[in-house]
């Protein structure tokens, strides 16, 4: 995984509203339990009773975080760990 991580203003605002730290986001990107790749990447980390979902895009030599949220619907995001 890329060592460089940048954040959109939207991501920083949502993280502040949702009580998600940069350390949590960076840990999720660097060591996800599941990653769904497409035009954007959805990195998912099991954090106990919830799943942390970080949506980012690879931009050259860095990851640009678009948003992050915690979901109580763990089954939806962690249903198949084969990805």
Backbone bond lengths (Angstrom), bond angles and torsions (degrees), N, CA, C in turn:
res aa  C-N    CA-C-N  psi(-1)  N-CA   C-N-CA  omega(-1)  CA-C   N-CA-C  phi
1 X - - - 1.465 - - 1.512 109.41 -
2 X 1.254 114.66 149.28 1.457 121.52 179.42 1.539 109.89 -64.15
3 X 1.325 115.68 141.27 1.467 120.22 178.18 1.522 111.64 -79.73
4 X 1.321 116.20 -20.58 1.459 119.84 -175.68 1.523 110.15 -97.18
5 X 1.308 115.26 125.60 1.465 121.39 179.11 1.521 107.83 -127.95
6 X 1.327 115.73 129.28 1.460 121.85 176.82 1.519 108.40 -119.89
7 X 1.322 116.07 161.43 1.464 121.66 -175.38 1.518 110.80 -127.53
8 X 1.325 116.83 137.82 1.456 119.84 170.57 1.523 107.68 -75.36
9 X 1.313 117.07 159.85 1.461 121.22 175.95 1.528 109.60 -59.08
10 X 1.324 116.17 -40.95 1.467 120.61 178.32 1.531 110.33 -56.90
11 X 1.331 116.98 -46.65 1.466 120.87 -179.53 1.526 111.15 -60.29
12 X 1.324 116.76 -46.02 1.468 120.20 -179.00 1.527 111.27 -63.37
13 X 1.334 116.66 -39.75 1.468 119.98 178.25 1.526 110.94 -64.52
14 X 1.327 116.62 -46.15 1.467 119.87 -178.75 1.526 111.52 -66.86
15 X 1.323 117.04 -39.71 1.460 120.19 177.68 1.526 110.36 -60.48
16 X 1.323 117.66 -43.07 1.467 121.44 179.06 1.526 110.06 -63.42
17 X 1.324 117.42 -44.41 1.467 121.31 179.57 1.523 111.73 -62.80
18 X 1.331 115.88 -34.77 1.469 120.98 -173.09 1.521 113.79 -98.75
19 X 1.314 116.85 2.33 1.463 120.65 177.87 1.517 113.69 66.75
20 X 1.329 116.30 39.64 1.465 121.49 -179.63 1.522 107.88 -110.24
21 X 1.322 116.66 127.39 1.464 120.97 -177.61 1.530 111.09 -89.11
22 X 1.335 115.00 161.06 1.460 120.53 175.52 1.532 110.30 -62.49
23 X 1.316 116.82 -34.50 1.468 120.40 179.07 1.525 110.90 -62.81
24 X 1.344 116.97 -41.12 1.463 120.34 177.52 1.526 110.73 -63.66
25 X 1.321 116.46 -44.55 1.464 121.45 -179.53 1.527 110.29 -62.81
26 X 1.320 116.69 -47.70 1.453 120.58 -178.76 1.523 111.88 -63.78
27 X 1.341 117.04 -38.32 1.462 120.27 176.52 1.520 111.90 -64.53
28 X 1.317 116.41 -37.70 1.458 121.59 178.94 1.528 110.84 -66.81
29 X 1.327 116.70 -42.09 1.471 120.35 179.87 1.526 110.88 -68.22
30 X 1.314 117.00 -43.18 1.465 120.99 -175.74 1.517 113.25 -76.77
31 X 1.331 117.55 -28.00 1.465 120.35 -176.99 1.532 110.77 -143.92
32 X 1.337 117.43 67.08 1.466 119.74 -178.12 1.526 111.58 -75.92
33 X 1.316 116.79 153.79 1.461 121.08 171.02 1.521 109.57 -78.22
34 X 1.327 115.06 -26.10 1.454 121.07 178.33 1.519 108.25 -154.87
35 X 1.331 116.98 144.83 1.466 121.01 176.31 1.524 108.20 -134.90
36 X 1.304 115.73 128.80 1.458 122.09 178.42 1.521 106.15 -109.59
37 X 1.321 115.11 113.65 1.463 120.37 -174.76 1.513 111.56 -101.18
38 X 1.302 114.91 139.90 1.451 123.63 177.28 1.514 106.15 -163.82
39 X 1.314 117.07 -141.74 1.465 120.17 174.79 1.527 109.92 -60.82
40 X 1.326 115.11 -35.14 1.465 121.98 171.33 1.522 107.06 -122.04
41 X 1.320 115.79 164.06 1.461 121.28 177.90 1.520 108.16 -107.63
42 X 1.317 116.04 134.93 1.461 121.60 172.61 1.523 106.71 -109.81
43 X 1.335 115.76 105.47 1.462 121.53 177.31 1.518 107.25 -92.43
44 X 1.336 115.73 132.81 1.464 120.73 -174.65 1.515 109.12 -126.25
45 X 1.323 115.29 132.60 1.466 122.11 -179.54 1.521 109.34 -128.97
46 X 1.320 116.13 129.72 1.462 121.85 176.22 1.528 107.69 -75.16
47 X 1.339 116.60 121.12 1.473 120.10 -179.56 1.527 110.24 -123.46
48 X 1.316 114.85 50.32 1.464 119.71 178.51 1.504 111.98 90.96
49 X 1.320 116.68 -112.51 1.463 119.92 -177.72 1.528 112.91 -86.42
50 X 1.347 116.65 1.83 1.467 121.11 -179.48 1.521 110.32 -136.87
51 X 1.322 114.50 170.78 1.462 121.24 172.93 1.528 107.59 -116.19
52 X 1.317 116.43 134.14 1.454 121.29 173.29 1.521 106.72 -92.97
53 X 1.322 116.66 125.77 1.465 122.52 179.63 1.525 108.26 -116.41
54 X 1.319 115.68 124.04 1.463 121.74 177.94 1.523 107.39 -118.41
55 X 1.320 115.88 123.54 1.460 121.65 179.03 1.528 107.41 -104.49
56 X 1.347 115.37 123.37 1.456 119.21 -179.46 1.523 111.12 -145.03
57 X 1.323 114.90 166.52 1.455 122.23 179.51 1.529 107.95 -127.52
58 X 1.321 116.56 138.92 1.462 120.28 175.82 1.521 108.81 -80.72
59 X 1.325 115.34 126.03 1.467 122.66 -177.67 1.529 107.54 -126.89
60 X 1.311 116.89 91.99 1.464 119.04 -179.32 1.517 111.01 65.26
61 X 1.344 116.05 -116.12 1.467 119.97 -176.52 1.526 113.51 -100.41
62 X 1.335 117.60 17.72 1.463 119.35 178.48 1.529 111.04 -143.09
63 X 1.325 114.48 162.94 1.464 122.30 174.58 1.523 107.36 -100.16
64 X 1.328 116.95 129.85 1.464 122.14 178.70 1.525 108.13 -104.76
65 X 1.326 116.05 109.76 1.465 121.42 -178.62 1.524 108.92 -75.65
66 X 1.332 115.15 126.61 1.457 121.91 -178.14 1.532 110.57 -95.47
67 X 1.321 116.59 -43.47 1.463 121.17 177.19 1.525 109.34 -162.41
68 X 1.316 115.63 167.72 1.465 122.33 177.03 1.522 108.00 -151.34
69 X 1.323 115.00 142.86 1.455 119.29 177.99 1.516 110.30 -154.44
70 X 1.328 115.03 160.55 1.463 121.87 175.19 1.516 107.46 -108.00
71 X 1.329 115.94 137.56 1.455 120.67 -179.05 1.521 110.34 -126.58
72 X 1.323 115.60 136.84 1.465 120.09 175.13 1.533 110.59 -79.79
73 X 1.329 117.02 -7.50 1.470 121.65 179.17 1.529 109.68 -88.32
74 X 1.337 115.72 63.32 1.464 121.89 -177.70 1.519 111.99 -55.60
75 X 1.342 116.99 -40.73 1.461 121.31 -176.63 1.528 110.95 -60.17
76 X 1.315 116.13 -37.47 1.468 121.11 -179.05 1.532 110.60 -62.73
77 X 1.310 117.31 -41.81 1.451 120.97 -174.99 1.526 114.22 -92.85
78 X 1.317 116.92 -25.32 1.461 120.17 -176.58 1.528 112.09 -115.60
79 X 1.317 117.74 22.84 1.463 121.25 -175.24 1.515 112.60 -64.87
80 X 1.312 117.48 -37.52 1.457 120.25 -177.89 1.512 108.27 -130.06
81 X 1.289 116.38 113.36 1.462 120.62 -177.44 1.518 112.05 -90.66
82 X 1.331 117.56 17.53 1.451 121.49 -178.01 1.510 113.98 -84.80
83 X 1.333 118.75 -12.56 1.464 122.03 -173.32 1.508 112.35 -71.41
